Amino acid sequence: MRVVLLCRYDGSNYHGFQIQPNNNTIQEEIEKSLKKINKKDVRLYMSGRTDSGVHAYGQVLHFDTDLNIPDEAWVKALNATIPKDIRIVGATSASEDFHVRYNSTQKTYYYKLHIGREVDPFLLNYVGKHSFDFNFEKAQEALQYFIGEHDFSSFCSKNSSVEDKVRTIYSLTMEKDLINPNIVNFEITGNGFLYNMVRIIIGTIQNVAAGKYEANYVKEILEKKERQFAGPKADAAGLYLKEVLYDDDKINKFINNSLKAYCNK
């Protein structure tokens, strides 16, 4: 039986999602809980790994089990034994050929950027930092160059082994936070993202906003297809995996309903 989970977490205290030797990770915590329930090792699969300090509103996971347990019972059993900064917000069954990574068709990320030298200590783990001048209009102008299908080689970590670096960005928006005037919120949706791609895109927009180059230089960066020409990686703390969608209407409905139910508790 294949079970799909919807998971939220604060990544501040973890070395990313994926299991690493000698480091505390979110995958390790959930797999330990699954082992207690299943009485044997269970492999957990993710829609995409998140780095150390990155958060998630809607990470999607799956695992296989011989147990026939109701959906809500999985949620209660897992949440009873995993740390409080990781929450399972929904569970559902899926067909054996469904895979949370390979069947995804769209992902959306948030990025929260704090403008100014002094950051509220209660925000440190939840925003990226920008201590230079920030020209909102120039940053806004730069967004258009990322939209559409491009080779994003310039916006991918050099450590990536992925050969095909062509991705499609459906939307990229930026707006000032309604509550905190020092925060700028970004939302980016695409058919997939390369390793560190979102953080490098935000870092490049930061460079434009700081006047290090003009907005239309983004087009040239894309054409060069070399990491050295793009901006730095933005801070991990400001990045949130918001939503993953699939080529499966049942799974998409499950994700939408689970998030709504959890937020209304």
N, C-alpha and C positions, 0 to 999 in steps of 0.2 A: 504493500500500500504506500502510495506517495502522498506526503503531507506538505502543504505549502503554508508558510508562516509569514505574517507581516510583523515587522520588528521596528521599534524606535529605540534610539540610544543616544546618550551623551558620551561622545568619544574622548573626553578630556583625560580620563584615567587609563586609557588603553593605547597600546602600540598598534593601532589599526584594527581592522576586522579580522583579517586572515591570520591563521595560526602561524606563529614564529617560535623558534627555539628560544627558551629562556626569557620570553617576554609575555606579558599579560595581554590577551586579545579577546575580542568579543566572541569570535567563533569558538575559542577554547571554553569560555564560560558556558555557552549554550550547549556545546557538545558534552561537557561534563554533566549537565542536567539531563540531557537525552540518555546518557549512559545509565544514570540512576534509574530512570523510568523504564528503559528497555532491557536493563540487566546485561548489556553488551555495548561495545563501541558502535556509534552511529555517525556516519559522515554527513556533515552539513554543507549544503551548496548555497552560494550567494548570487544575487543578481549582478554584483560587482563589488570589488573590494574597496574599502575606504581607508585612507592613511591614518596614521597616528594623529589624534586630536580632531578628526573630522566627525561630524554628527550625522544622524539620519532621522527623518520623520517617517520614512516609508521604505526601509530596506526589505526586500523580498527574499525568502529562503525556502529551501525544500530539503527533505530527507525521506528515506525509505524505512518502513517499519513493518514488523509482523503483527503489531498490536492493533486491535480494532477499538479505538478510543474515540468518543464523541469530540467534535471540534472544540467546544468550549472547555472540555476537560484537559485537552492539550495546553490551552492557554493558562488555565489555573495551575496545572502541575509544573509547567516550566517557570512561570512567574514566582512560584513558591520557593524555587531553589536557585534562581539566577540573581545577580546583584540588582539593586533597585535602580541603577542608572541604565539598565537594559530592560525593556518591556516588550513582551509579545502581545500584540493588540488584536490578533486574529489568527485563525487556523482553518484550513479547508482541505479537502481531498482533491487530488488531480490525477489525470491519466498518467500512465507509466512513461509516456513519451514526452511529457511536459518537462522543460528544464528552465529554471528561473533565469539563467544567463542567456542561453541560446535562443529562447523564444521571445525575448524582450524586443519590442519595436520602438520604444521611446523612453527616454529618461529626462527628468527635470531636476535641476539643482538650484538651491538658493545660495547666495553669497552675501554676507553682511559685512560691510566695510565701515570702520570707524575713522572719521576724519578729525585730526588734531593730535597734538603731542601727548596729552594726558588722557588716559583711558580709565574709566571707572573700574576699580578692581573687581567688581562683581560681573563685569563684561569681558574680562581678559580672555577667558576660555571660549568665548562665543562670538567674537568678531575678529576680522582681519584689521590690521592697523595701517594707516596712511598718515604720516606726520608732515607731509609737504603740502604746498598749495594744491587745491583740487578744483580745476575748472570744470564745472558740471556740464556746461554746454559742449566743450570739446570732447569730453568723455562720451556724452550722448551721441555726438557725431560719429565717433569711432565704432559704435555698435553695429551699424549697417554693414560694415565690411566683413563681419563674421557670419552673417546670415547666408544660408544656401549651402550648396555642396562644394567643399574645398578639400584639398590635400592639406591636412593640419600638421605636417611634419615639423614645422617651426614651433608648434604649440604642444609638443609631446616630449616627455622625458627622454634623454639620450639612452637611458637604461631599458627602454621598451623594446621588446622583441617582435612586436606586431609589424608585419610587412605592409599591409594595406592601411594607410593612414588617411584615407578619404572618409569623411564624415559629413553629415548634413545637419546644420543648425536650423531649426524651424523658427525659433524666436529667441531674442535676447533683449531684456528690458532692464531699465534702471530707474529707480525713483527714490526720493528722499523719504526717510522713515517718518511716519505720522506722529510718533511719540517722542523719539529722540532725534533732534535736528542734526546731531553729529554723525548719524548713521545713514549710509546709502545702501539700499537693498537692490541686488541683482537677481534676476531669474533667467535661467537659460535652459532651453529644451532642444533636444536633438535625438537622432536615431541611435546614438552611441557616442562614447567619449573615450579618448586615448588616455594613457596614464599621465596624470597631472594636467590634462588639457584645460579643465575649467580654471584651475589656479593660475596657469600661465596666461590664459586669456584675461583674467581679472588683473594680473600683474602688468600686462601690456596696456590695458585701459588706464591703470594707475599712472603709467609713464606718460600717456597722452594727457591725462588730467593735470599732471605736474609740469607739463610743457617741455618734456624731454624730446618729443617729436610730435609732428602734426598727425591728426586723425587719419588722413589718407595714407600715411606710411604703413598702416596695418595691411593694406592691399599688397604693398611691396614685401612685407614680412611673409605673408602667405606665399607669394611667388618664389621667394628665396628657398623655402623648404629646408631651412637650417635653424636649429634650436637657438644658436647664438644671437640671432637677430631679434627675437621676441623678448618680452619683458621677463622679470623674475617671477618665480612662483609666489603667488599671494599666500598669506598665512593660512595654515590648515584650519585654525580655529574658526574662521568665518564661513567655512563650507558645510553645507547641509544637503544630503541626498533627500530630495522631497518626494519623488514619485517615480515608479517604474510601471510602464504599461506593456501589454502583451497582445499577441495575436489570438487571444483566447478571451471571449466575452465573459465567460464565467469567472475567470481569475480577475479580470478588470473590475467586475461588479463586486467581487469579494473585497478587493483592495479599497475601493471607494466607500463601500458600506462599513468596513472595519474602521477606517480612519474617521468617518463621521461619528460612528458610535463611540469611539474612544474619546474624541474631542468633546462630545456632549455629556460625558460622565461627570 
